[in-house]
Amino acid sequence: MLLVRRSAVGFGGVARWGLRCLCSGDAAGRYRDTVLLPRTDFPMRVNGPNLLEREIQIQQKCGFDQLYTWQREKKAKKEYCLHDGPPYANGDPHVGHALNKILKDIRNRFEVLRGRQVHYVPGWDCHGLPIELKALGDLGTNELSPLQIRQKAREFAERAISRQRAAFQRWGVMADWENCYYTFDGKYEAAQLKVFQEMHNKGLIYQDYKPVFWSPSSRTALAEAELEYNPEHVSRALYITFPLLTLPAKLAAKAGVWGRVSALIWTTQPWTIPANQAVCYMPKVQYSVVKRADNEQLLLVASERINSLASILKTNLESLATFPGTDLEGGVCQHPTIPSKQVPLLPANHVTMTKGTGLVHTAPAHGMEDYGVATHFNLPVECMVDEEGRFTELAGPELQKKSVMTDVISVLQEAGAVVKEEDCVHSYPYDWRTKQPVMIRASKQWFINTASLKDKAKDALQKVRVIPESARSSLLAMLDRRTYWCISRQRSWGVPIPVFYHKETGEPLLNKHSVTHIAKVFSEKGSDSWWTEPVETFLTPEVLQKSKAGAVSEYVRGEDVLDIWFDSGASWAAVLPDPRADSYVEGKDQIGGWFQSSLLTSVAVRNKAPYKALVVHGFAVSERGEKMSKSVGNVIDPDVVINGGKDLSVSPPYGADVLRWWVAESNVFSEVQIGPNTLNAAKDSISKVWLIN
């Protein structure tokens, strides 16, 4: 059953045509012997426990566990390599796994039938915060050493791998189960560090102090691929005044006529106001000084925002003067929470007129575009927020140790800077692991300069077949959005970044000599050696001499680990027998994940994509098209589908054949529905095939 059926007839068209002809009335008997279909001794109907026993007997009798080895030993003119994207080792197998693994298996068996030799090595992504958090449970990281955390995380991952592997094999997946790859294996980690080394040698990996996505709930930096956006996030937005201390030179003559003017800004992140370094304007648009009818307050705003602001503030706004944005050059404002601080008016192209006032508050430590302004105008980048999302002493005694998300508005109100408050519902990034909001926060991290790789990656992608072709635009858009990739994480469970720091200067010691030796140690002893071995094991006299470094006692090892997307993104270097795989087959969420990280690392090192083709499939959803959720109660467990259980509202068990049929007959390039009706239809189809035979 599991060997033939769909894979014997391609992707279902022939089988469905045959069933329509053969299962209509008396035609079945007349044409039964004229259609070429497999002949078996299987009974026509097997249900209940007998079905499961029969499936297991067939798997054992037909040597399913030996099929991969058999086809590898068979002579073939061509090899087909499908590189397995590693599932995450943090839980039980789910229906998304079933969709992905069975789809890959159908393709692999099809290639075997074509006479090709299939290369398919399953793997697992074993590091990262989700595993670390689940492994620790209620234990805090402060209670355990890094080695203790790593031991618990490894044990947790190994248990998850064992459960997932057993399920994949039960589903009939043909693979090299004896030589699976694991990202926590020492030899894999060594191959990964070689990729890191080559990228560092080319100047693509560097350390810098700049704003990154930061998760206070996880206490670590995050990459774009580790975010999920909540479209219904509610922020408390404020309209805040920055009094003009020095009017721009071209407007100074009006000072005696107007009186005190304040620049009005709008922000959904009022906690960033203490870190403000400038107020930005758009040079090419018109600005106005307006007077409020209700209290005669004078405000500087963009001219095209006057009508909207009048409605929001519920008062008429009289325009006293209008002038181009370029006339604002030289203006200086007073900081709203730090009276002694002055901030300039500066031109910037990221200012928009769709919302707000046409003036943008700029905090370089808490915004990517703000950081760009700071770099251009040499502004300070001061982060006033700690790892837990609380203000530091730099924010002043009123805010120190207070949560940035809750405690800053009252300080702004006391300063008399708040003109208007409102709730703003908008899309906001959340930590995909903890499901809590993240922030943008400047910190010293390690980065990959993806901006310099972007054009090469796009060129390489043009030589890749993308199925469906519509997914290509999403891949290109993701590449455009990413100017740099933060690859350092402040956790314990991962591959250590192979860097040492000078105790006095803080200068990093990282070069081809040191990384090559560290990779050799990891290959032999695993990355736990970073904590178990003395520094002398890594900084040998030969390494220090070639590095032109000082004494070993002058250095301390780094504490950060690599982003797990870099882990899995380097799998081509650790697993593939040839430069490129024929196919990568994964869900559409990997457009911004594994597909992209694999492309960037491969292009960086080899100037080519690691794949010849990408197959992008949809997600498994309920029969109503809803995302599966335990809280909604619409989750379909593949184990329940096969073996039966109280969680399924129809007559289980179905066995693995039904699960495989569901995948084979689905349009996998859209969302793939599964539920009682879908499974019963698959069961009926399989019963008809049995009857034909």
C-alpha positions, 0 to 999 in steps of 0.5 A: 500500500504505502509503496505504490498507489499515488507514487506509481501513477504520478500525482493522482490524475490517472488514478482519479480518471481510472476510478471514475471509469471503473467504479460506475455500475457494471462497467467495473467487471467489464473493464477490470482486466483492461487497466494496468494497475498493481495486483495484490493479495491484500484483502478487499476491506480491512478496518479497525485494529486489523488495519493497523496490524496489516499495515505494520506487517506490510512495512515489515514484510516489504522491508520498508526500512531497507528500501532506501539502502536498496535503491542506493545500491542499485545502479543508476545513471542519475542521482536525485538529491532532495535536501531535508529542511530540518524540523524543529526538535521541540515537540511532538509530530504534527499534521504540518510535519505529515504534509511536508514529509509525505510530500517529500516521500512521494517525490522521492519514490517517484524519482526511484520509479524513474530509475534515479538514485535518491539521496535523502538524509533527514535532519533536525534543528536542535538548538535555540530558545524554544527548546531551552525554555521547554527544557527548563520549565519553571527553572530559571536560567539564573539557577543553572550553569550554561552546561547544565542548561545545555544538558537539559536542552540536549536531553529534551531535543533528543526525546523530541527527535526520537518521537518525531523520527518514529512517526515519520517512519510509521508514515512510510517515509523512505530515508537514510535513517541510519545517518540523520544529521543533527545541528548539535552534532560536533561534526555538523557544528565544525562544518558550520564554523567553516562557513562562518570563517569564510564569511568573516574572512570576506568581511561579511561578518562584523561586530557593531553597536546598532538597533536590533529587534530585542525580546525582553521576555526572552532577553535576547536579540532576534532576527526578522525571521523570528518575529510574528506580527500581531495585526491587532496590537494596541499601542498608546499613541501620543501627540507630543510637543518639542518647544522650539528654542531656536527658530530656523534662520529663515523664520527667525524674523517671525519670532517676535510676532508668533511667540513660542512655537512647538514642533508637534510629533506623533508616536506609537512608542512613547517609551522611546522619547527619553532617547530622542536625539532629533526631530526630522522633517521632509525637505520637499513638502510644505510646513505651517505654523498653526494656532489652536482656536481653543488655547492659542497654542502655536504648533509646527506641522506639515501643511497637508496634515492640518485638516486631519489634525484639526479633526483629531484635536477637535479644534480649528487650526489657523495657519499663520505661515506656510513655507518649504521644509528646507526652511526648517534647517537650523532649528533647535528644540527642547527635549520634552523630558530632559529640560537641559537637552537640546535636539536639532531639526534635521531633514530625512527621507523616511518621513511620511505624510500618511499619519501623524504630523509630518514631523518624526521623533528620532531615537537612534537607539530604537529605530532602524531609520533613526539609526540611519539619520544618526549615522549621517549626522553623527548623532549619539546612539544612547540606549536607555533600556536594559535587557529586561525592558526597563529604563536604566539610570540614563533615563533619569531618576523618575524612570529608572527601573520602570517598565518601558511599556507602562510607566513613561506616559505619566512622566511626559504628562507631568512635563506638560508635553502631551497634547493628545492620547489615543489608542492605535491598533496596528501591526506590531512584531512579537517574539514568535516563541514567547508570543510577547511584544518585542522592541527595537534596542541598540546593543553590541551584536554580530551581524552579516552584511546582507546588503552586500550579498543582496544583488548576488543572491538575486542573481543566483535566485534567477537560476533557480526554478521556483514552484509555484512561480508566484513565490519568487516575488516573495523571496525577492521582497524578503531579500530587499527588506533585509539590510543586515542579519543579526546572528548573535544570541544571548543564550546558552543552547546553541553553537558558540560564536568562536570569538575571544575578547581582550580583557582590557580593550574588549577587542575581539580575537577572531580570524581564520587561524583561531576559528579553524582550530576551534572548529577542529576541537568542536568536531572532536569534542562537540561545542560543550567543550567551549565551557568544559575546556580551558581557554588554552585548548582553543588559544594554543601557542600556535594560534596566538602566534599566527594571530599576532596576539598577546598571552592567553591570560589576556583573553576571555571567551565570548558568551553569545551563540549563533542564531539557529537560522545560521545553524540550519542555513549552513546545512548544505555545507554539512550534508550535501554530497554535491554543490547543490541539491536538486530540490528544497521542499518546505512550507511557505513560512521558510521563504523568510527562513531556511530558504533565505538563510541557506541562499545567503550563506551559500552565495556568500561562500560559493557564489551560487544557490544551494538548490536547483529548485524550490517547492513551496507548499501551503499550510495544513488548516482546518476544513473551514480554512482556519489555522489550527489551534489548541484553544479553538479545538480544531487540531488534527493529530496525525497519531490519532488519524492513524491509530484512532482516539477520542479526539477524532469525531469520526470512525478511527483508526484510518491507518497511514495510507489515508494520511498519505492519500490526503497529501497526494490528492491535495493541492499543496500549493494552497492551504491544505484542508484536513478534517473528518470529511477530508479523511473520510473521502480519502478512506473511501478512495482507498477502499475503491482502489482495493476493490479494483484490485 
